[in-house]
Amino acid sequence: MLNSKPGFTPQGLTVVFLAFILYQFGHNVLGIKGLEIISFILVSLVVSGFIEIKRLSDPQGFKVVFPKEIFAYEESKIRYSLEKLGSAAWNGLSIYCKDKENKKIKVSVNPGTDESIKEGVLGVFKRKKRGVTDSLNVNLIWKDCFGLVSRNLKINQSEKIIIYPQRIQVKINERQPLGFGLPFQVEDGSMVEREGSSQDFLGIRKYVFGDSLKNIDRVSSEKTGQLMVKKFHHLEGIGAWIRLSNKGWDSHDHWENGIKIAAAWASFWASRKYPVGFLYEGDEVVRIMPSDGESILNKIFHSLALLPKDFSNQDFTPKKHVGNSLFILPSEVKIPTQSFGILTPQKIPTGDNVSIFWKKKSQYWVSDL
């Protein structure tokens, strides 16, 4: 932390001005005896305030803690932690900051004898656009025991905050399997056969450390004299791709909606334990190999949050040799077999708790707002 800067409070400035008036006009001009003593006492109070507030160290270990995941249009609480009050232990500490909408936030940390780390909620953080934003600039202000002198400590946190795309819940007809070579799990936990096959079996391979003993294939192991295990799509990381291109979009809002829909379907698959990957094709290519778990979903969200704002209205033609993919599309185009297309709506409701119902038409899923 940088050292704080001392200064007068409004009350302190008033006292200094009053002391000057009493001495200059009351004593020197009017000749009233005793006013110089009152003036001296007032100045002494201000000086003692400077000495008191300088004697102890500045507050130490102040941190602003943001949630790990921040989604657009959702309110997230900003928390703070403070290790030591230092010279603010007498009169307490005031924390000032402004959010990006220029709204002032003030939080008071009361003094006390407890030396433990002080924690609390600084305010509410809300953003309407995905991307990267700066952290909050915070001012710590504390006063002496008389409230005449204050110190101001400015804290500019350098870390960036990643804002994920707006969270949208996907709702579809559970009777229609959507596996792309993977089993579809409905809400009650039962499995629906994937399209094109009756099981998720992929083949046989050699056992490696970490494989489940339940997947050992006895027949193959006896024939080869080595431990062999059964391979399954969802265990081998052979999943589906979320594919997005910056071509073919009608407007900025339409492009942003495509990014939101990509995030929504990635979340939908991940919630059903699908190995899901992400492929973005623009000026630069972003490729995240299919996998399952929360970490891969966060990687996809992070990549979507950092995609460029610019888009192209050129026609988009999917590559024909790519299958097992979910194309996020601005309009209906011919897509490869064993793939599906999501037709992105022009308008999507804003805010939190937004749900979009989808219905299947041939190789496409269309929104049913």
C-alpha positions as CSV (number, residue, x, y, z in Angstrom):
1,M,0.0,0.0,0.0
2,L,1.0,3.6,-0.6
3,N,1.3,5.9,2.4
4,S,-1.8,7.9,3.1
5,K,-2.0,11.7,2.8
6,P,-3.1,13.9,5.7
7,G,-5.6,16.6,5.4
8,F,-8.3,18.7,7.2
9,T,-11.8,17.5,7.5
10,P,-14.6,20.2,7.0
11,Q,-14.8,20.5,10.7
12,G,-11.0,20.9,11.0
13,L,-11.0,23.7,8.4
14,T,-13.8,25.4,10.3
15,V,-11.8,25.3,13.5
16,V,-8.7,26.7,11.8
17,F,-10.7,29.5,10.3
18,L,-12.3,30.2,13.7
19,A,-9.0,30.3,15.4
20,F,-7.7,32.8,12.8
21,I,-10.7,35.1,13.2
22,L,-10.5,35.0,17.0
23,Y,-6.8,35.9,17.1
24,Q,-6.7,38.5,14.2
25,F,-9.9,40.4,14.8
26,G,-10.9,39.5,18.4
27,H,-7.4,40.0,19.9
28,N,-5.5,42.3,17.6
29,V,-8.4,44.5,16.2
30,L,-11.0,44.5,19.0
31,G,-8.5,44.0,21.8
32,I,-10.6,41.5,23.6
33,K,-8.4,39.7,26.2
34,G,-8.5,35.9,26.5
35,L,-9.4,35.3,22.8
36,E,-5.8,34.5,22.0
37,I,-6.0,31.6,24.6
38,I,-9.1,30.2,22.9
39,S,-7.4,30.5,19.6
40,F,-4.3,28.7,20.9
41,I,-6.5,25.9,22.3
42,L,-8.2,25.4,18.9
43,V,-4.9,25.3,17.1
44,S,-3.6,22.8,19.7
45,L,-6.6,20.5,19.0
46,V,-5.7,20.5,15.3
47,V,-2.0,19.9,15.9
48,S,-2.8,17.1,18.4
49,G,-5.0,15.5,15.7
50,F,-2.1,15.5,13.3
51,I,0.2,14.0,15.8
52,E,-2.4,11.3,16.9
53,I,-3.3,10.2,13.4
54,K,0.4,10.1,12.3
55,R,1.6,8.2,15.3
56,L,0.0,4.8,14.2
57,S,0.5,3.0,10.9
58,D,-2.0,3.1,8.1
59,P,-4.6,0.4,7.7
60,Q,-3.0,-2.7,6.4
61,G,-4.0,-5.7,4.2
62,F,-7.1,-4.1,2.6
63,K,-8.4,-6.2,-0.3
64,V,-11.4,-6.1,-2.6
65,V,-12.7,-9.6,-3.3
66,F,-14.8,-10.2,-6.4
67,P,-16.7,-13.4,-7.1
68,K,-14.9,-15.9,-9.3
69,E,-17.7,-15.9,-11.8
70,I,-19.4,-12.7,-12.8
71,F,-22.2,-12.9,-15.5
72,A,-23.6,-9.9,-17.4
73,Y,-27.0,-8.6,-16.0
74,E,-26.5,-10.4,-12.7
75,E,-25.8,-8.7,-9.4
76,S,-22.7,-9.9,-7.6
77,K,-21.7,-8.8,-4.1
78,I,-18.3,-7.2,-3.7
79,R,-16.6,-8.2,-0.4
80,Y,-13.6,-6.6,1.4
81,S,-11.2,-7.8,3.9
82,L,-8.9,-5.7,6.2
83,E,-6.1,-7.1,8.4
84,K,-5.4,-4.1,10.6
85,L,-7.1,-0.8,11.2
86,G,-3.9,0.9,12.4
87,S,-4.5,4.6,13.0
88,A,-8.2,4.1,12.1
89,A,-8.7,2.1,15.2
90,W,-9.9,5.1,17.2
91,N,-12.7,6.6,15.0
92,G,-13.2,3.8,12.5
93,L,-12.7,3.7,8.8
94,S,-14.9,4.9,5.9
95,I,-14.6,3.1,2.6
96,Y,-15.6,5.1,-0.5
97,C,-15.8,3.9,-4.1
98,K,-17.8,4.4,-7.3
99,D,-19.2,1.8,-9.5
100,K,-19.1,2.1,-13.3
101,E,-22.5,3.8,-13.3
102,N,-20.9,6.5,-11.1
103,K,-23.0,5.6,-8.1
104,K,-21.2,6.3,-4.8
105,I,-20.7,3.5,-2.4
106,K,-19.8,4.1,1.3
107,V,-19.2,1.5,3.9
108,S,-18.1,2.2,7.5
109,V,-15.8,-0.2,9.5
110,N,-16.4,0.3,13.2
111,P,-13.4,0.4,15.5
112,G,-13.0,-2.2,18.2
113,T,-10.6,-4.1,20.3
114,D,-10.9,-7.2,18.2
115,E,-7.6,-7.7,16.3
116,S,-8.9,-10.3,13.9
117,I,-9.4,-9.7,10.2
118,K,-12.4,-7.5,9.5
119,E,-14.6,-8.6,6.6
120,G,-17.8,-7.3,5.0
121,V,-19.8,-6.4,1.9
122,L,-18.6,-3.4,0.0
123,G,-21.4,-3.2,-2.5
124,V,-23.1,-4.7,-5.4
125,F,-21.4,-5.2,-8.8
126,K,-23.4,-5.4,-12.0
127,R,-22.4,-5.1,-15.6
128,K,-24.5,-5.3,-18.8
129,K,-21.8,-6.2,-21.2
130,R,-19.4,-9.1,-21.5
131,G,-15.7,-8.5,-21.6
132,V,-12.9,-7.2,-19.4
133,T,-13.4,-4.3,-17.0
134,D,-11.2,-2.7,-14.4
135,S,-11.5,-3.3,-10.7
136,L,-12.9,-0.6,-8.5
137,N,-10.8,2.3,-7.2
138,V,-11.3,2.7,-3.5
139,N,-10.5,5.5,-1.0
140,L,-10.0,4.7,2.7
141,I,-10.6,7.7,4.9
142,W,-10.2,7.9,8.7
143,K,-10.2,10.7,11.3
144,D,-8.6,11.6,14.6
145,C,-10.5,11.4,17.8
146,F,-11.9,15.0,17.4
147,G,-12.8,14.5,13.8
148,L,-10.6,17.5,12.7
149,V,-7.9,15.8,10.8
150,S,-8.2,12.9,8.3
151,R,-6.0,10.7,6.2
152,N,-6.9,9.5,2.7
153,L,-5.5,6.3,1.2
154,K,-6.2,5.6,-2.5
155,I,-6.1,2.0,-3.6
156,N,-6.1,1.3,-7.3
157,Q,-6.3,-2.4,-7.9
158,S,-4.6,-3.5,-11.1
159,E,-6.4,-6.8,-11.7
160,K,-8.9,-7.1,-14.4
161,I,-12.4,-8.5,-14.0
162,I,-13.8,-10.9,-16.6
163,I,-17.5,-10.5,-17.3
164,Y,-19.1,-13.7,-18.7
165,P,-21.9,-13.5,-21.3
166,Q,-25.5,-13.2,-20.0
167,R,-26.6,-16.5,-18.4
168,I,-29.6,-18.0,-20.2
169,Q,-31.3,-21.3,-19.3
170,V,-31.9,-23.7,-22.2
171,K,-35.2,-25.7,-22.1
172,I,-36.0,-28.4,-24.7
173,N,-38.4,-31.3,-25.1
174,E,-36.8,-34.1,-23.0
175,R,-38.3,-36.7,-25.3
176,Q,-36.0,-35.7,-28.1
177,P,-32.5,-37.0,-27.6
178,L,-29.7,-34.6,-28.3
179,G,-26.5,-36.7,-27.9
180,F,-24.3,-36.1,-30.9
181,G,-22.8,-39.6,-30.2
182,L,-23.3,-39.3,-26.4
183,P,-26.0,-40.6,-24.2
184,F,-28.7,-38.0,-23.2
185,Q,-29.5,-37.9,-19.5
186,V,-32.9,-36.5,-18.6
187,E,-33.8,-34.7,-15.4
188,D,-34.7,-37.9,-13.5
189,G,-31.3,-39.4,-14.2
190,S,-32.5,-42.0,-16.8
191,M,-30.5,-42.4,-20.0
192,V,-32.0,-42.0,-23.5
193,E,-30.3,-43.8,-26.4
194,R,-28.2,-41.5,-28.5
195,E,-29.1,-41.0,-32.1
196,G,-27.5,-43.4,-34.6
197,S,-26.5,-46.1,-32.0
198,S,-27.9,-47.9,-29.0
199,Q,-25.0,-47.5,-26.7
200,D,-22.0,-45.3,-25.9
201,F,-19.4,-48.0,-26.4
202,L,-16.4,-46.8,-28.4
203,G,-13.9,-49.7,-28.4
204,I,-11.0,-51.4,-26.5
205,R,-7.7,-50.1,-25.4
206,K,-4.9,-50.9,-23.0
207,Y,-5.3,-50.1,-19.3
208,V,-3.6,-47.0,-18.0
209,F,-3.2,-45.9,-14.4
210,G,-6.3,-44.2,-13.2
211,D,-8.8,-46.2,-15.3
212,S,-11.7,-47.6,-13.4
213,L,-11.4,-51.3,-12.6
214,K,-15.1,-51.6,-13.5
215,N,-14.3,-51.0,-17.2
216,I,-11.8,-53.8,-17.5
217,D,-12.8,-56.2,-20.4
218,R,-12.0,-59.8,-19.2
219,V,-12.3,-61.4,-22.7
220,S,-9.8,-59.0,-24.4
221,S,-7.5,-59.1,-21.4
222,E,-7.3,-62.9,-21.5
223,K,-6.7,-63.0,-25.3
224,T,-3.9,-60.4,-25.2
225,G,-2.4,-61.2,-21.8
226,Q,-2.6,-57.5,-20.9
227,L,-5.2,-55.5,-19.0
228,M,-7.6,-54.1,-21.5
229,V,-10.5,-51.6,-20.7
230,K,-13.6,-50.6,-22.6
231,K,-13.7,-47.2,-24.1
232,F,-16.7,-44.9,-23.9
233,H,-17.3,-41.6,-25.6
234,H,-17.9,-39.7,-22.4
235,L,-14.8,-41.2,-20.7
236,E,-12.5,-40.7,-23.7
237,G,-13.3,-37.0,-24.0
238,I,-15.0,-37.6,-27.4
239,G,-17.7,-35.1,-27.1
240,A,-19.4,-32.4,-29.1
241,W,-18.2,-29.0,-30.3
242,I,-19.8,-25.7,-29.9
243,R,-18.9,-23.9,-33.1
244,L,-19.1,-20.2,-33.6
245,S,-18.0,-17.9,-36.4
246,N,-18.0,-14.1,-36.6
247,K,-19.4,-14.2,-40.2
248,G,-23.0,-13.7,-41.3
249,W,-24.4,-11.6,-38.5
250,D,-26.9,-8.9,-39.1
251,S,-26.1,-6.5,-36.3
252,H,-24.0,-6.1,-33.2
253,D,-26.9,-7.2,-31.0
254,H,-27.4,-10.3,-33.2
255,W,-23.7,-11.2,-32.8
256,E,-23.8,-10.7,-29.0
257,N,-26.9,-12.9,-28.9
258,G,-24.9,-15.6,-30.8
259,I,-22.3,-15.5,-28.0
260,K,-24.9,-15.7,-25.3
261,I,-26.5,-18.7,-27.0
262,A,-23.1,-20.5,-27.3
263,A,-22.6,-20.0,-23.6
264,A,-26.1,-21.2,-22.8
265,W,-25.7,-24.5,-24.8
266,A,-22.3,-25.1,-23.4
267,S,-23.7,-24.8,-19.9
268,F,-26.7,-27.0,-20.9
269,W,-24.4,-29.8,-22.1
270,A,-22.0,-29.5,-19.2
271,S,-24.9,-29.8,-16.7
272,R,-25.7,-33.2,-18.3
273,K,-22.1,-34.4,-18.1
274,Y,-21.5,-34.1,-21.8
275,P,-17.9,-33.6,-22.9
276,V,-18.1,-30.3,-24.7
277,G,-15.6,-28.3,-26.6
278,F,-15.5,-24.9,-28.3
279,L,-14.2,-23.7,-31.6
280,Y,-14.3,-20.1,-32.7
281,E,-13.4,-19.2,-36.3
282,G,-12.6,-15.5,-36.9
283,D,-9.4,-13.5,-37.4
284,E,-8.0,-15.8,-34.8
285,V,-9.0,-19.4,-34.0
286,V,-9.9,-20.4,-30.5
287,R,-10.0,-24.2,-29.9
288,I,-10.9,-25.9,-26.6
289,M,-10.9,-29.7,-26.8
290,P,-14.0,-31.4,-25.6
291,S,-14.0,-32.5,-21.9
292,D,-16.4,-32.4,-19.0
293,G,-16.4,-30.7,-15.7
294,E,-16.7,-27.2,-14.4
295,S,-13.1,-26.2,-15.4
296,I,-13.8,-26.8,-19.1
297,L,-17.0,-24.8,-18.9
298,N,-15.2,-21.9,-17.3
299,K,-12.6,-22.0,-20.1
300,I,-15.4,-21.7,-22.6
301,F,-17.1,-18.9,-20.7
302,H,-13.7,-17.1,-20.5
303,S,-13.1,-17.4,-24.2
304,L,-16.6,-16.2,-25.1
305,A,-16.2,-13.2,-22.8
306,L,-13.0,-12.2,-24.6
307,L,-14.2,-12.6,-28.2
308,P,-13.9,-9.4,-30.3
309,K,-16.8,-7.0,-30.5
310,D,-16.4,-6.8,-34.3
311,F,-18.3,-9.1,-36.6
312,S,-18.7,-9.7,-40.4
313,N,-21.8,-9.8,-42.5
314,Q,-20.1,-12.1,-45.1
315,D,-21.9,-15.4,-45.7
316,F,-20.9,-18.2,-43.5
317,T,-20.3,-21.7,-44.9
318,P,-19.6,-24.5,-42.4
319,K,-16.9,-27.0,-43.3
320,K,-18.4,-30.2,-44.6
321,H,-16.0,-32.7,-43.1
322,V,-16.8,-31.6,-39.5
323,G,-19.4,-33.6,-37.6
324,N,-20.5,-34.0,-34.1
325,S,-20.9,-30.2,-33.8
326,L,-23.4,-27.7,-32.7
327,F,-23.2,-24.6,-35.0
328,I,-24.4,-21.3,-33.6
329,L,-25.8,-19.7,-36.7
330,P,-27.3,-16.3,-37.7
331,S,-29.4,-17.9,-40.4
332,E,-30.2,-21.3,-41.9
333,V,-27.4,-22.7,-44.0
334,K,-26.4,-26.2,-45.1
335,I,-24.6,-27.9,-42.3
336,P,-22.7,-31.3,-42.2
337,T,-24.5,-34.5,-41.3
338,Q,-24.2,-35.6,-37.6
339,S,-24.3,-31.9,-36.7
340,F,-26.9,-29.5,-35.6
341,G,-27.5,-25.8,-36.0
342,I,-28.9,-23.3,-33.5
343,L,-30.7,-20.4,-35.2
344,T,-29.9,-17.4,-33.1
345,P,-32.9,-15.1,-32.4
346,Q,-32.5,-11.4,-33.1
347,K,-33.8,-10.4,-29.7
348,I,-33.2,-12.0,-26.3
349,P,-34.7,-10.8,-23.0
350,T,-32.2,-9.1,-20.7
351,G,-31.7,-9.6,-17.0
352,D,-31.2,-12.6,-14.9
353,N,-33.3,-15.8,-14.8
354,V,-33.8,-15.7,-18.6
355,S,-35.0,-19.0,-20.2
356,I,-35.5,-19.8,-23.8
357,F,-37.4,-22.8,-25.0
358,W,-36.1,-24.6,-28.1
359,K,-37.8,-26.9,-30.6
360,K,-36.2,-29.1,-33.2
361,K,-36.8,-28.8,-36.9
362,S,-34.8,-31.2,-39.0
363,Q,-31.2,-30.4,-38.3
364,Y,-31.9,-27.1,-36.6
365,W,-33.0,-26.0,-33.2
366,V,-35.1,-22.8,-33.3
367,S,-36.1,-20.6,-30.4
368,D,-39.7,-20.7,-29.2
369,L,-39.9,-17.4,-27.3
